[in-house]
Structure formats: C-alpha cells, structure tokens
C-alpha cells in the first residue's frame, strides 16, 4: 500500500509545491527534507516554509571535468557502474535570487508531513536497498526522480481527466499570477517567492 502511494504521491507533491510555492521542476526534484520547516510549532505559528537553495539537474560529465565542481553540491553515483556521459547532480541555482525562503500554507505543510510518513514506510520496506539521499520527491527506492518522470505522470493525468494541454511549468506561471492578484500587483513581493531576478 505505502509503495503504491509513494508512486502516485510524487506527482501530487510536485503539483502542490509548484503551485503553492512557485517552485521550478529542478527545485522540486532537488528539495531535501532538511530544507522544509514543518514542525508543529512552525505550523501553529503560521511560519512553515521551504528554503530553496539547490536543484536537481543532469550535467555532461565533460563539463564537470572541465569546469570542476564549483556549483555542484552532490554528484549521484551511477547505477550499477553505468557508462553514461551525463551525471545527475544537486547544484546551486543559476542566480542568487533563486535562493529563497517561501512560506508554506498549512494545508501543504500537512500534506508534506503525511508524505514523509509514507516515505518512511517505504524506506523500511526497502531496508538496506533504499538509497537515502533525503530527497522529498524521490523514486520509491530513494533514488532521485528526474523531471521526465514527473512530466510523464503529469501528461497521463491530463489525458485521464481531459485537462487542458499545458506543460508542468504552467503551474508555476499560474502560481505567480495568483500571487500577484492576492498581493494586489506587488511585483517585488511576488519576485521574492518565485525567485525571478
């Protein structure tokens, strides 16, 4: 049961983070639990938030060799000695303005806490075969979940529910629009949430 929920839950979590927090796909897939502040006290004081400081991306190994690991925080090990010319990494965002603190609505904070519980169940199911990278959105075995996985699930959901044919990134655009409406056009306040320069 927990494993099935974990499979379906990735998209649900990603949609909530994209819409409520105006997060980019790489920021969602690179988010780690230590960057979420969703303790009882945080939620009770309406001060739950996410600290966005990294993103998951695929980088050409030659670029890493040539440029070094200056902005790279972590390089994920290859699976079973694979020989791919690219590597999955957690890296700093492209711009300083992308590093930001975004307030979390209580509903999303509770969704994330429930997700953490489900992830812990899956972790115990996999035992020693679980790759614990502390990722919020991960494959059931703990490995990083690339954007193409979320986008594929998003496309299936659109087809199944006959939804408009928009891309996942449209959720971030909608989030930005709603935030502008809510704060009566305060562009600076919205920029703080969205990480736009």
Steps between C-alpha positions, in 0.01 A plus 500: 500500500769752601699414186197572277440830681865591455473444124185714463601753765804642318281686252261619772788642703661656191173669397447642850856638518484646149169674563521600867870590501560601137784247483677397181519131411872468584438669837221253578698191401808632682318591823628323812315453828745718693378799295139460617393665824175323584526427873188536719621840624567626146151404386329630818672839458414507129873505432552178305731555204725343242859616451591470132875480447567225246365323195526156344635496148683277255845628406743382235798326662738694271364828639565379855853395399568833327338739748545305820233464763479869599119528513433129537395396849468125441557257213274195514678168447433322175278195516683170466813655352316663209709675236265791423665823379277700738465508876211586727601774744367731766632846421460860605236691301615713206425832672526633856134607489402135455624427853201591711264431788138432401213484747302174499122498545394276791322263263821440303705466821264223617508333158881494520497355853270219387725442198802472732319230701420306181859535383623362835276193453644441154850548638442227757360273225819541291733480801866494393400533134364852559722784379458767765580833336243681716304604189138609542404387149679174428446169329364232735855370564621850596688572176449846347185555294583678177265756350404269213339259752281775645419638155397153375268455801364853448422423134318179600294695754405762238385227260311305764310807624474671160680809631638781283825412327741711707855420608591439864682836515161666441421431867782736595359766265152458649648523849674824411178645354297411811766646729495825301120511537512423873756769576335755269778511243799524736765380254787514753315278750415252226861497376612399849282189484567406140872566491480713186791742465 
